[in-house]
C-alpha cells in the first residue's frame, strides 16, 4: 500500500490556519509528529506562516535539525529525566509539568552554557499532563529561580486523553491561572499556548480570550478538519493525504459469521448484522499498516467492513463498475490513518 501527500494542499491549509489565527493575534506552531518530523512538510508549514515547529519525539526533531530548518522547535511531549541533555541540545523550548524535570533541564542547559525556554503546562479538565491550577503558582516561582531555563509562558491541552471538548469556560479558567502566575512573578509571560486543532472553532467564533497568543496545530493543517468536533473550519482541503491499496481477493460471501464470535485480532468485539450475501474485496493492508477505521473511500459504492492485521475487507456490492483483482482502491486518510501510516515501515510514502 502507499500513502500520498499533496504538499501544495498542506501548504494552503497551513496558510488558512495562520490567517484565521493571526486575525486574533495568535501565532501557530506547526505540528509534525504525525509525519515523523518530515522536513518537507515542516518547510511547507513555515513557508505558509507558521512561526515554529513542534514535535513530540526527539528522533523526529533530530531529523528536522539534520535538514537545517531555520526555526524554533518546541518539544511537545513532557521531557523524560533520562533525555534532558538531548532536549536542551536539540530543542529551543519544551513543555514541563514537573519541577524536578525543570531542575534537570536547568542543570543540562547550564552545563552547555545555554538557556532553554519552558512552558508550564496547566491541567484544565482532560486529565492528561499539567499541574492542577492550585499548584501552578508555587511551581512557577520554583522555575523562576532556576538558572539555565527561562519560563516564557504557560500552556494547556484538551480533547486528547478523555476527549474533553474545549469551551470558552475552559479558556477563561486557563487565563485565571495565568493571571495568578503573572501576579506572583511580577511580570507578563510572553507565550500563552491555549491548545491545538480542537480550539480552532473557538478562534473562528471569536471567543478565545485575548491573552491566548499561541496554538499548536497539526491535524487541521494536514486534514483540513477537526475530527473531535467536525466543526466547519475555513480550511480548503480535507484530502491532502490519500491511501491506495491493491485488491487481492474478490468473492461473494455471506455477511454474517458462522459460529460464536469472540474478540478479533486486535481484541475488538463487534456485532455482525446479517445483510445476506455480499460482494467483498480484500485489500493488501491492515491495522498493522495503519488505522483502517480512519480511512474514507472515495469511490461510490465502497464500504468498509473490517480489518485484521494484514487484510482490509470492503463491501463493493454497490459499485457501478465492478472492481478487478489487482486494481487499487483509493481512500482519504484522516489524522489517525496518516499518523500510523506514515510511521509504518511497510507503507510507501509519496509526495505529489
C-alpha positions as CSV (number, residue, x, y, z in Angstrom):
1,X,0.0,0.0,0.0
2,X,1.0,3.6,-0.4
3,X,0.1,6.9,1.2
4,X,0.4,10.2,-0.7
5,X,0.8,13.7,0.5
6,X,-0.2,16.7,-1.7
7,X,2.2,19.2,-0.3
8,X,0.5,22.1,-2.0
9,X,-2.7,21.3,-0.3
10,X,-0.9,21.1,3.1
11,X,0.7,24.5,2.4
12,X,-2.6,26.1,1.5
13,X,-4.3,24.6,4.6
14,X,-1.5,26.0,6.8
15,X,-2.0,29.4,5.2
16,X,-5.7,29.2,6.1
17,X,-5.0,28.3,9.7
18,X,-2.4,31.0,10.1
19,X,-4.8,33.5,8.5
20,X,-7.6,32.6,10.9
21,X,-5.3,32.7,14.0
22,X,-3.3,35.8,13.1
23,X,-6.5,37.8,12.8
24,X,-6.8,37.3,16.6
25,X,-3.1,37.8,17.4
26,X,-2.4,34.1,17.7
27,X,0.8,32.5,16.3
28,X,0.8,28.9,15.1
29,X,3.3,26.2,15.8
30,X,3.0,23.6,13.0
31,X,3.0,20.1,14.5
32,X,4.9,17.4,12.6
33,X,4.7,14.5,15.0
34,X,2.1,12.8,12.8
35,X,4.7,12.6,10.0
36,X,7.8,11.6,12.0
37,X,9.2,15.1,11.7
38,X,9.0,15.1,7.9
39,X,11.2,18.1,6.8
40,X,9.3,18.7,3.5
41,X,6.0,19.2,5.5
42,X,7.8,21.3,8.1
43,X,9.2,23.6,5.4
44,X,5.7,24.0,3.9
45,X,4.3,24.9,7.3
46,X,7.0,27.5,7.8
47,X,6.7,29.0,4.3
48,X,3.0,29.3,4.9
49,X,3.4,31.4,8.1
50,X,3.8,29.0,11.0
51,X,6.3,30.7,13.4
52,X,7.8,27.5,14.8
53,X,7.6,23.7,14.5
54,X,6.5,21.4,17.3
55,X,7.1,17.7,17.6
56,X,6.8,15.1,20.4
57,X,9.8,12.9,19.7
58,X,13.5,13.7,19.8
59,X,14.3,11.4,16.9
60,X,11.9,13.4,14.8
61,X,13.4,16.7,16.0
62,X,16.9,15.4,15.2
63,X,15.6,14.7,11.6
64,X,14.4,18.3,11.4
65,X,17.7,19.6,12.7
66,X,19.6,17.5,10.2
67,X,17.5,19.2,7.4
68,X,18.9,22.6,8.5
69,X,15.5,24.1,9.1
70,X,16.0,27.7,10.5
71,X,13.2,27.9,13.0
72,X,12.3,27.5,16.7
73,X,11.5,23.9,17.6
74,X,9.2,23.0,20.6
75,X,9.2,19.6,22.2
76,X,5.5,18.7,22.7
77,X,5.8,15.6,24.9
78,X,7.0,16.2,28.5
79,X,10.7,15.6,28.7
80,X,11.9,12.4,30.4
81,X,14.6,12.8,33.0
82,X,16.8,10.4,31.0
83,X,16.8,12.7,27.9
84,X,17.2,16.2,29.3
85,X,20.7,16.6,27.7
86,X,19.3,15.8,24.3
87,X,16.3,18.0,24.9
88,X,18.4,21.2,25.5
89,X,20.8,20.2,22.7
90,X,18.0,19.8,20.1
91,X,15.1,21.9,21.2
92,X,14.6,25.6,21.8
93,X,11.7,25.1,24.1
94,X,9.8,22.3,25.9
95,X,6.6,21.8,27.9
96,X,7.1,20.9,31.6
97,X,4.8,19.9,34.4
98,X,7.3,18.6,37.0
99,X,9.6,20.9,38.9
100,X,12.1,18.0,39.2
101,X,12.2,17.8,35.4
102,X,12.7,21.6,35.2
103,X,15.7,21.3,37.6
104,X,17.2,18.6,35.4
105,X,16.7,20.8,32.3
106,X,18.3,23.7,34.2
107,X,21.4,21.6,35.1
108,X,21.7,20.3,31.5
109,X,21.4,23.8,30.0
110,X,23.9,25.2,32.5
111,X,26.4,22.5,31.5
112,X,26.0,23.6,27.9
113,X,26.2,27.3,28.7
114,X,22.8,27.9,27.2
115,X,19.3,29.0,28.2
116,X,16.3,26.6,27.5
117,X,12.8,28.0,27.3
118,X,9.9,26.2,29.0
119,X,6.2,26.5,29.0
120,X,4.5,25.4,32.3
121,X,1.6,23.1,31.4
122,X,-1.7,23.5,33.3
123,X,-4.3,20.7,33.6
124,X,-7.6,22.1,32.5
125,X,-10.0,19.2,32.5
126,X,-8.8,16.4,30.2
127,X,-6.7,14.8,32.9
128,X,-3.6,14.3,30.9
129,X,-0.4,16.4,31.5
130,X,-0.3,19.6,33.5
131,X,-0.3,21.0,37.0
132,X,-3.5,21.4,38.9
133,X,-4.5,25.1,39.0
134,X,-3.8,25.4,42.7
135,X,-0.2,24.2,42.3
136,X,0.7,26.4,39.3
137,X,2.0,29.5,41.3
138,X,4.3,27.6,43.5
139,X,5.7,25.7,40.5
140,X,6.2,28.9,38.5
141,X,8.1,30.5,41.4
142,X,10.3,27.4,41.6
143,X,11.1,27.6,37.9
144,X,11.8,31.4,38.1
145,X,14.7,30.7,40.5
146,X,16.4,28.2,38.2
147,X,19.5,29.0,36.1
148,X,19.7,27.8,32.6
149,X,16.0,27.9,31.9
150,X,13.5,30.7,31.2
151,X,9.9,30.4,32.0
152,X,8.5,32.0,28.9
153,X,4.8,31.0,29.2
154,X,2.1,28.5,30.1
155,X,0.2,26.0,28.1
156,X,-2.8,23.7,28.2
157,X,-4.4,21.0,26.2
158,X,-7.8,19.3,26.0
159,X,-9.6,16.6,23.9
160,X,-6.6,14.3,23.8
161,X,-7.0,11.7,26.6
162,X,-10.6,11.9,27.8
163,X,-11.8,13.8,24.7
164,X,-12.9,16.9,26.7
165,X,-14.2,19.4,24.2
166,X,-12.7,22.9,24.6
167,X,-15.1,25.7,25.5
168,X,-15.0,29.3,26.4
169,X,-15.2,28.3,30.0
170,X,-12.1,26.2,29.8
171,X,-10.2,29.1,28.3
172,X,-11.4,31.5,30.9
173,X,-10.2,29.1,33.7
174,X,-6.9,28.9,32.0
175,X,-6.5,32.7,31.9
176,X,-7.4,32.9,35.6
177,X,-4.4,30.6,36.3
178,X,-2.3,32.8,34.0
179,X,-3.3,35.9,35.9
180,X,-2.3,34.4,39.3
181,X,1.0,33.2,37.9
182,X,1.9,36.6,36.4
183,X,0.9,38.4,39.6
184,X,3.2,36.1,41.7
185,X,6.1,36.5,39.2
186,X,5.6,40.2,38.9
187,X,5.9,40.1,35.1
188,X,4.0,39.3,32.0
189,X,4.6,35.9,30.3
190,X,5.4,36.1,26.6
191,X,3.6,32.9,25.4
192,X,0.1,31.7,26.3
193,X,-0.4,28.5,24.4
194,X,-4.1,27.8,24.6
195,X,-4.4,24.5,22.8
196,X,-4.5,22.8,19.4
197,X,-6.7,22.0,16.5
198,X,-9.7,21.4,18.8
199,X,-9.7,25.0,19.8
200,X,-9.9,26.5,16.2
201,X,-13.7,26.6,16.2
202,X,-13.5,28.9,19.3
203,X,-11.0,31.1,17.4
204,X,-13.3,31.1,14.5
205,X,-16.2,32.3,16.7
206,X,-14.0,35.0,18.3
207,X,-14.5,33.7,21.9
208,X,-10.9,32.8,22.8
209,X,-9.5,35.3,25.4
210,X,-7.2,37.9,24.0
211,X,-4.3,36.8,26.1
212,X,-4.1,33.4,24.2
213,X,-1.5,34.1,21.6
214,X,-0.3,30.7,20.6
215,X,-1.7,27.4,19.3
216,X,-0.1,24.1,18.4
217,X,-1.7,22.8,15.2
218,X,-1.2,19.7,13.2
219,X,-4.4,17.9,12.4
220,X,-6.2,20.9,10.9
221,X,-3.2,21.7,8.6
222,X,-2.9,18.1,7.4
223,X,-6.5,17.1,7.1
224,X,-8.4,20.4,7.0
225,X,-10.7,19.2,9.8
226,X,-11.1,18.6,13.5
227,X,-12.4,15.1,13.9
228,X,-13.3,15.6,17.6
229,X,-16.0,18.2,16.8
230,X,-16.3,18.1,13.0
231,X,-16.7,21.9,13.2
232,X,-16.7,23.7,9.9
233,X,-13.4,25.5,9.6
234,X,-12.3,27.9,6.9
235,X,-9.6,25.4,5.6
236,X,-9.8,24.4,2.0
237,X,-8.6,20.8,1.7
238,X,-9.7,17.6,3.6
239,X,-8.0,15.3,1.1
240,X,-4.3,16.3,1.3
241,X,-3.5,12.7,2.2
242,X,-4.7,9.6,0.4
243,X,-4.1,5.9,0.7
244,X,-4.1,3.3,-2.1
245,X,-4.2,-0.4,-1.6
246,X,-4.4,-3.3,-4.1
247,X,-7.3,-5.7,-4.3
248,X,-6.0,-9.3,-3.6
249,X,-9.4,-11.1,-3.4
250,X,-12.9,-10.6,-4.7
251,X,-15.7,-13.0,-3.6
252,X,-19.4,-13.1,-2.9
253,X,-19.8,-14.3,0.7
254,X,-22.4,-14.3,3.5
255,X,-22.2,-11.2,5.6
256,X,-22.9,-13.0,8.9
257,X,-20.2,-15.1,10.5
258,X,-20.9,-18.8,11.0
259,X,-20.3,-19.5,14.7
260,X,-20.0,-17.7,18.1
261,X,-17.7,-14.7,17.9
262,X,-15.2,-13.5,20.4
263,X,-12.5,-10.8,20.1
264,X,-10.9,-10.2,16.8
265,X,-7.2,-10.0,16.1
266,X,-7.0,-6.6,17.9
267,X,-9.2,-7.6,20.8
268,X,-12.2,-5.9,19.5
269,X,-15.7,-7.4,19.9
270,X,-18.1,-6.4,17.2
271,X,-21.6,-7.1,16.1
272,X,-22.1,-8.5,12.6
273,X,-25.6,-7.9,11.2
274,X,-26.8,-10.3,8.6
275,X,-27.1,-8.4,5.3
276,X,-27.2,-11.5,3.2
277,X,-24.7,-12.5,0.5
278,X,-22.5,-9.5,-0.4
279,X,-19.6,-8.9,-2.9
280,X,-16.5,-8.2,-0.9
281,X,-12.9,-7.3,-1.8
282,X,-9.9,-7.8,0.3
283,X,-7.1,-5.2,0.1
284,X,-3.4,-5.7,0.8
285,X,-3.2,-3.6,4.0
286,X,-4.4,-4.0,7.6
287,X,-4.3,-2.4,11.0
288,X,-0.6,-3.2,11.3
289,X,0.0,-0.8,8.5
290,X,-2.3,2.0,9.6
291,X,-5.6,2.7,11.4
292,X,-8.0,1.5,8.8
293,X,-11.0,2.9,10.7
294,X,-9.7,6.4,9.8
295,X,-10.0,5.8,6.0
296,X,-12.8,7.2,3.9
297,X,-13.4,5.6,0.5
298,X,-13.5,8.0,-2.5
299,X,-15.2,5.6,-4.9
300,X,-19.0,5.4,-4.7
301,X,-20.2,2.0,-3.6
302,X,-17.2,1.1,-1.4
303,X,-17.9,0.5,2.2
304,X,-15.5,-0.7,5.0
305,X,-16.4,-4.0,6.6
306,X,-13.4,-4.5,8.9
307,X,-9.7,-5.3,9.1
308,X,-7.3,-7.7,10.7
309,X,-3.5,-7.3,10.9
310,X,-2.9,-7.6,7.2
311,X,-6.2,-7.6,5.4
312,X,-8.8,-4.8,4.9
313,X,-12.2,-6.1,3.8
314,X,-14.6,-3.7,2.0
315,X,-18.1,-4.3,0.6
316,X,-18.1,-3.5,-3.2
317,X,-21.6,-4.8,-4.0
318,X,-22.9,-1.3,-4.9
319,X,-20.0,-0.2,-7.1
320,X,-21.3,0.7,-10.6
321,X,-18.1,-0.5,-12.3
322,X,-17.0,-3.8,-10.7
323,X,-13.5,-3.7,-9.2
324,X,-11.0,-6.2,-10.6
325,X,-8.2,-8.2,-9.0
326,X,-5.0,-6.1,-9.0
327,X,-6.7,-2.7,-9.1
328,X,-6.2,-0.1,-6.4
329,X,-8.9,1.4,-4.3
330,X,-8.5,5.0,-3.1
331,X,-9.2,6.4,0.4
332,X,-8.9,9.8,2.0
333,X,-6.8,9.5,5.2
334,X,-7.9,11.1,8.4
335,X,-5.4,12.0,11.1
336,X,-5.1,8.6,12.8
337,X,-4.5,6.9,9.5
338,X,-1.9,9.5,8.5
339,X,-0.1,9.1,11.8
340,X,0.0,5.4,11.8
341,X,0.6,5.0,8.1
342,X,3.4,7.5,7.8
343,X,5.3,5.8,10.7
344,X,4.9,2.3,9.3
345,X,7.9,0.8,7.6
346,X,5.5,-1.2,5.5
347,X,4.0,1.7,3.6
348,X,5.3,3.6,0.6
349,X,5.3,7.4,1.1
350,X,4.9,9.7,-1.9
351,X,4.8,13.5,-2.2
352,X,2.7,14.9,-5.0
